[in-house]
Each structure stands twice: as C-alpha cells, then as structure tokens.
C-alpha cells in the first residue's frame, strides 16, 4: 500500500484536490460563473459534444505542431552556424534575446496584420515562442564537447560536417531534447495566444468566447483539455528520447 501511494502520489494528490474543490464549491455555494465545481465542468464538457471538442482540439494541435516543427527545423541549423562562427554568434544572439524578451501578446496582433488571417500568422507566433530554448540549448550542447574529442577528430582528419555529426551532435542530444520538451509546451501556449488574437476555432478561441459569454464551466473544460494536450505532447517527446536516443538519457 505504501509503495502504491509513493508511485501514484501525484495522481492521488490531484484526485484529493478535485475532491476538496468539489466540496468547497458545494459547501460555500460558489456561483458557476466564478468557480464551477469539477462535476459542473464535466457536465458542461459533455454538453458541447465530442465532434466540436475534436474540431477545436485539432485546430490548436495542428498550429502547435506546425510551429514546433518549424522551430526545430530553423533552430538546429542556426545553432550549428552560431557555434561555427564567433562573429555570427555576436550578431545573432543579441537579436534572439531581444525577440525572446518582447512579449508575444504585444507582437501577435502585428504579425496577424502583417501576414493576414489564416494559419500562417498563428504558426509564426507559435514558432517565435518555441524557437529560443531550442537555439540556446543546442548551442550549449554543441559547445560542451571536451576539447580532447575535438582534437582527436582533427587528428583523424575528420571534416567539419563529420565532426559535427559524429562528435558534437551526440553530446548535444540531451540538451536538444531537454529544450524540445520545454518548447513543445511553449508551442501549445503560442497556439493559444494566436487564437486569442485571430481565430475562429481552437481551444484558445473557445476559452475566449465562452468566458465573454459567462460560460465559465466550458472554459474550464477547454483549459483542462489544453493542459492534458501539453502533458501528452511532453510525454511523447520524452518517449522519443528514451526510445530512439536512450543512450543519451541520464537513466541509461
């Protein structure tokens, strides 16, 4: 029993929190438009219908995955270029910090006006949010190779491409996947922010629409689905790391 409680401590704590939440809402008669009870949220989720939930969920996940994939495709080659050139690093890194420091909520409307309506501006917003951790962590990983390994590769006359592929990249894999786990959750956040600005469907749009019409239980259900989606994508990236790059995992 003790081993079971230790193994599922997080799940048990979550169930206990839901129970306390439910009892508190009922005992204090909290209005649904302020804080709905979990049972009310479940009923509201069921009333919306599976087809509509699937439509909103896919709209968000599609943008998140497209932005995430684009962030990976851009960040890793850029990180390689930055580690190869000190001058490029001095030019690019300050701009990356500036972009990351700029609130995405403030930039999102400008991106929508510039790129127009549709999926493209939402993907761009998602990519901007997920991009920075990937670049920084990949640069860190590529630069963390011990000097003796670099000297050995040079003594074996390995060209630059082979040096990066066979020496630097294996050291960078743990850093890359650490950043990928962070970035995949940021991609979901970026998709939601983009939906707040310009969208006609998606979980972010659903939260904005339902709160404006005081359908707070539906908004809570959408929020719960967003959290579950983020956790699922995080677990998927973690599974890929352990399944295909288990040798680079600390547990290996």
Secondary structure as UniProt FT lines:
FT   HELIX           2..7
FT   HELIX           9..28
FT   TURN            32..34
FT   HELIX           38..48
FT   HELIX           50..84
FT   HELIX           86..101
FT   HELIX           104..115
FT   HELIX           119..143
FT   HELIX           147..155
FT   TURN            156..157
FT   HELIX           160..163
FT   HELIX           164..168
FT   HELIX           169..197
FT   HELIX           203..212
FT   TURN            213..214
FT   HELIX           216..244
FT   HELIX           246..248
FT   TURN            250..251
//
